[in-house]
Amino acid sequence: MHSSALTSRAQISEAAPVCFPDIAQIIKWRDSSYAADLYIAAVSWLDLFTYLDGQPVTEEELRVHFFLRERPTRTMLRLFESWGLISRQSGRLHATPTAVRYLSGNSPDNVASYIATMKYKSSVRELYEILRQDGSDTWHVERGVTKTWDALMQTDEFADLNTRGMEERGRIFAPHLAKLLDCTNDTCVLDVGGGSGVYSAHLLMRYSSLSATILERPPVDQLARTCLADRNLYPSRANVIAGDMFVDPLPRNASLHLYSHVLHNCGPDKVHLLLSKSFDTIACDGRIAIYGCHPDDRGGRPSSAAEAEYSVLLTTGYEGCCYTFEDMRAMLERTGFQEMEFHKSICNRSLIVARKIA
């Protein structure tokens, strides 16, 4: 055998082992898709780090200076805190040494112009407009045509795509939710905005005495019936009601209300509306379970990078964001719920449970 062939094989055998991505990384690549665009918008359109260089400011002062809206600014700052570009000290925002060196126009080492070569990309410009106008209408159907997510969900094609996509995501998360959420004493779960019903399905498969009602708008309601029938759960143990959770009354007297990956799509007013409707219709001593991405900010903890990046996507395409545990606790208590529980799940998700005390 030629020596070159032996050398080649030796090099292969000594190479570092291949590291394959896990499901958390597979999910993260999708959930973080807008974070880089927000970074580019802040560096190029705002020149944020030159402004912060040597000039610590409050969040309000920053918003006033750049004419920014509160919700997207909060999302942006959480992202940069998680990336180590901004720190908070005594209520003021500081650019970190790394941000000053490489992103401030005052530094001879800055690469801000290099970052800014991407500023005219359409998604970067959209992020800049969201910072200033707080819109969430970045769902492009075709060139020159923009629709909101809500409008797209009224179309059969997008509703089918979105529901099947959420079904696929649910196959990853629902089994873990079913382990975290103890339904031993529950009789019926109301799955509000439940999509394909995948989360209820896994609860039903774990708890034989439990039944479920899924509330969804057309045309998603019919897709839910199909998915549940494929699991032999519809109509024997799962019912599907066509309705708009914001407009129509919620069915009464379920012992558990489930919101899985729902509330983070909504602005605070809509979240409060849904929590109030649940509190008014849930059975006495019943519970509400909220599953999604909730950064654990108890004790002032900052968001993780993955959580902050996902919040950028939600702020961009929807009305909401990744509400932290303290955000949700305040909204739940305002509505009347008590006895908050927080459970960490997989892929930066978590479960918050609260009770309606009789």
C-alpha positions in Angstrom: 0.0 0.0 0.0 1.3 3.4 -0.9 2.5 5.5 2.0 0.3 8.4 0.9 -2.8 6.2 1.4 -1.6 5.2 4.8 -1.1 8.9 5.7 -4.5 9.8 4.5 -6.2 7.0 6.6 -4.1 8.1 9.6 -5.3 11.7 9.2 -8.9 10.6 9.0 -8.6 8.4 12.1 -7.0 11.2 14.1 -9.6 13.8 13.0 -11.9 15.2 15.6 -15.2 13.3 15.9 -18.1 14.9 14.1 -20.6 16.7 16.5 -24.1 16.3 15.3 -26.7 18.9 16.4 -29.3 18.0 18.9 -33.0 18.9 18.7 -32.4 22.1 20.8 -30.1 23.4 18.1 -32.4 22.3 15.3 -35.2 24.3 16.9 -32.9 27.2 17.7 -31.8 27.8 14.1 -35.5 28.5 13.2 -36.4 30.4 16.4 -33.3 32.7 16.1 -33.8 33.6 12.5 -34.5 37.3 13.0 -31.9 38.0 15.8 -29.0 38.8 13.4 -31.2 41.2 11.4 -32.1 43.2 14.6 -28.4 43.3 15.5 -27.6 44.7 12.0 -30.4 47.3 12.3 -29.2 48.5 15.6 -25.6 48.8 14.5 -26.3 50.4 11.1 -29.6 52.3 11.3 -29.3 53.4 14.9 -25.5 53.4 15.4 -26.5 52.3 18.9 -23.1 51.5 20.3 -21.5 54.8 19.3 -24.4 56.5 21.2 -23.8 54.3 24.3 -20.0 54.7 24.2 -19.2 56.6 27.4 -22.8 57.7 27.8 -24.8 55.3 30.0 -28.5 56.0 29.7 -31.8 54.7 31.0 -34.1 52.7 28.7 -36.5 55.6 28.5 -33.8 58.0 27.5 -32.6 55.6 24.7 -36.2 55.3 23.4 -36.7 59.0 23.3 -33.4 59.6 21.6 -34.0 57.2 18.8 -37.8 57.5 18.7 -38.3 53.9 19.5 -41.3 51.9 20.8 -41.3 50.2 24.1 -42.0 46.5 23.2 -39.3 46.1 20.4 -36.8 48.1 22.4 -37.2 45.8 25.4 -36.7 42.8 23.1 -33.6 44.4 21.5 -32.0 45.2 24.9 -32.6 41.7 26.2 -31.0 40.3 23.1 -27.9 42.5 23.5 -27.7 41.8 27.2 -27.7 38.0 26.5 -25.0 38.5 23.9 -22.8 40.5 26.2 -23.0 43.7 24.2 -25.0 45.7 26.8 -25.0 45.6 30.6 -27.3 47.2 33.2 -25.8 49.0 36.2 -27.9 51.0 38.6 -30.8 51.2 36.1 -28.6 52.5 33.3 -27.5 50.8 30.0 -23.8 50.5 29.3 -22.1 49.3 26.2 -19.7 46.5 27.2 -16.0 46.8 26.4 -16.3 44.4 23.5 -19.2 46.5 22.0 -17.3 49.7 22.4 -14.1 48.3 20.8 -15.8 46.7 17.7 -19.1 48.5 17.2 -18.5 52.1 18.3 -17.6 54.6 15.6 -15.2 56.1 18.1 -13.0 53.1 18.1 -10.1 52.5 15.6 -10.9 48.8 15.8 -14.6 49.1 14.9 -16.2 47.0 12.2 -19.5 48.9 12.2 -19.3 49.7 8.5 -18.7 46.0 7.7 -21.9 45.2 9.7 -23.7 48.0 7.9 -23.1 46.6 4.4 -26.2 44.4 5.2 -28.4 47.4 6.2 -30.4 47.5 3.0 -31.5 43.9 3.2 -35.3 44.0 3.4 -35.6 42.1 6.7 -33.1 44.4 8.3 -35.0 47.5 7.2 -38.2 45.8 8.5 -36.6 45.4 11.9 -35.7 49.0 12.0 -39.3 50.0 11.1 -40.6 47.7 13.9 -38.3 49.4 16.4 -39.8 52.7 15.5 -43.4 51.8 14.7 -43.9 48.5 16.7 -45.7 46.8 13.7 -45.8 43.1 13.2 -46.7 42.8 9.5 -43.6 41.1 8.1 -45.4 38.1 6.6 -44.7 38.4 2.9 -46.9 36.3 0.6 -45.2 37.4 -2.6 -43.0 40.3 -3.7 -44.8 43.6 -2.9 -47.6 42.0 -0.9 -47.6 41.9 2.8 -50.3 40.3 5.1 -50.5 39.9 8.9 -50.2 36.5 10.4 -53.8 36.7 11.5 -54.9 37.4 7.9 -52.8 34.5 6.6 -54.4 32.1 9.1 -57.7 32.7 7.4 -56.4 31.2 4.2 -56.6 27.4 3.7 -53.0 27.1 2.3 -51.2 28.9 5.1 -53.5 27.6 7.9 -52.7 24.1 6.7 -48.9 24.8 6.5 -48.9 26.5 9.9 -51.0 23.9 11.7 -48.9 21.0 10.3 -45.7 22.9 11.3 -47.0 23.3 14.9 -48.0 19.7 14.9 -44.4 18.7 14.1 -43.1 21.0 16.8 -45.7 19.6 19.2 -44.4 16.1 18.6 -41.1 17.3 20.2 -42.6 19.3 23.1 -45.9 17.6 23.9 -44.5 14.4 25.5 -42.4 16.6 27.9 -45.4 18.8 28.7 -47.4 15.7 29.6 -44.7 14.7 32.1 -44.5 18.1 33.7 -48.3 18.8 33.9 -49.9 16.5 36.5 -53.5 15.9 35.4 -54.3 13.1 37.9 -57.2 15.0 39.4 -58.4 16.6 36.2 -61.5 15.5 34.3 -61.5 17.9 31.3 -58.9 20.1 29.7 -59.8 23.1 27.5 -57.1 23.6 24.9 -57.4 27.2 23.9 -56.0 27.9 20.4 -54.9 24.3 20.5 -53.9 24.0 16.8 -53.8 20.3 15.8 -54.6 19.2 19.4 -51.2 17.6 19.7 -50.6 18.8 23.3 -54.1 17.6 24.5 -53.5 14.3 22.7 -50.4 13.5 24.7 -52.2 14.4 27.9 -55.0 12.1 27.0 -52.6 9.3 26.2 -51.0 9.7 29.6 -54.2 10.2 31.6 -56.9 7.7 30.7 -59.7 9.4 32.7 -59.1 12.8 31.0 -61.1 14.3 28.2 -60.3 17.3 26.0 -62.0 20.1 24.2 -59.9 22.0 21.5 -61.1 25.5 20.6 -59.8 26.7 17.2 -60.9 28.9 14.4 -61.8 27.6 11.0 -60.1 26.2 9.0 -57.8 24.9 11.7 -60.6 23.2 13.6 -61.1 20.7 10.8 -57.4 20.0 10.7 -57.5 19.4 14.4 -60.3 16.8 13.9 -58.3 15.0 11.3 -55.1 14.9 13.5 -57.0 13.7 16.6 -58.9 11.1 14.6 -55.6 9.8 13.3 -54.6 9.2 16.9 -58.0 7.5 17.6 -59.0 10.2 20.1 -61.7 12.0 18.1 -64.6 12.0 18.8 -64.4 9.5 21.7 -62.2 11.5 24.1 -61.5 14.8 22.3 -64.0 17.3 21.0 -63.2 20.2 18.7 -65.2 23.5 18.8 -65.0 26.1 16.1 -64.6 29.6 17.6 -62.5 32.7 18.0 -60.9 32.7 21.5 -60.9 36.5 21.6 -64.5 36.9 20.5 -66.5 33.8 21.4 -67.3 32.6 25.0 -65.1 29.9 26.3 -66.8 26.6 27.3 -67.4 26.5 31.0 -66.3 24.3 33.9 -63.2 22.6 32.5 -60.9 21.8 35.4 -57.8 22.8 33.4 -57.2 25.5 30.7 -54.2 24.9 28.5 -52.4 27.6 26.4 -49.5 26.1 24.6 -47.4 28.4 22.4 -50.4 30.8 22.3 -50.0 33.7 24.7 -46.5 34.7 23.4 -48.2 35.6 20.1 -50.4 38.2 21.8 -49.9 41.7 23.1 -50.5 42.3 26.8 -54.1 43.5 26.4 -55.0 40.3 24.5 -53.2 38.2 27.1 -55.2 39.9 29.9 -58.4 39.3 27.9 -57.7 35.6 27.6 -56.6 35.1 31.2 -59.8 36.9 32.4 -62.0 34.7 30.2 -60.3 31.6 31.6 -60.6 32.8 35.1 -64.3 33.5 34.6 -65.1 30.1 33.1 -62.8 27.7 34.7 -64.1 25.4 37.4 -63.6 26.5 41.0 -60.1 25.3 42.2 -59.3 24.7 38.6 -55.9 25.5 37.0 -54.4 27.3 34.1 -51.3 25.9 32.3 -49.2 28.1 30.1 -46.5 26.4 28.0 -44.0 28.3 25.9 -40.7 30.3 26.3 -40.7 32.2 29.6 -37.2 33.5 30.6 -36.7 32.8 34.3 -36.1 36.3 35.6 -36.6 35.5 39.3 -33.9 37.3 41.2 -33.0 39.5 38.3 -31.6 36.7 36.1 -31.0 37.8 32.4 -32.6 35.9 29.5 -30.5 33.2 27.8 -29.3 34.0 24.3 -31.7 31.4 22.8 -34.7 32.9 24.7 -33.8 36.4 23.7 -33.3 35.4 20.1 -36.7 33.7 20.0 -38.3 36.8 21.4 -37.0 38.8 18.4 -38.9 36.5 16.1 -42.1 36.9 18.1 -41.7 40.7 18.2 -41.2 40.7 14.5 -44.0 38.6 13.2 -46.5 38.8 16.0 -47.9 41.2 18.6 -46.2 39.5 21.6 -42.8 38.4 22.9 -41.3 35.9 25.2 -43.0 37.0 28.4 -40.8 36.3 31.4 -42.0 34.4 34.5 -42.4 37.7 36.4 -44.3 39.1 33.4 -46.7 36.2 33.5 -46.9 36.1 37.3 -48.0 39.8 37.3 -50.7 39.2 34.6 -52.0 36.1 36.3 -52.2 37.7 39.7 -53.9 40.7 38.2 -56.6 38.4 36.8 -57.0 36.6 40.1 -55.0 33.4 39.8 -52.8 32.3 42.6 -50.2 29.6 43.6 -47.8 30.1 40.7 -45.6 27.2 39.7 -42.7 27.3 37.3 -41.2 24.2 35.6 -38.3 24.1 33.1 -38.9 22.1 30.0 -36.7 21.3 27.0 -35.3 23.6 24.3 -35.7 26.8 26.4 -39.4 26.2 27.0 -41.2 26.2 30.4 -44.5 25.5 32.0 -46.3 28.0 34.3 -49.3 26.7 36.3 -51.6 28.8 38.5 -54.8 28.1 40.3 -58.2 29.7 40.7 -58.9 29.5 44.4 -62.5 29.0 45.3 
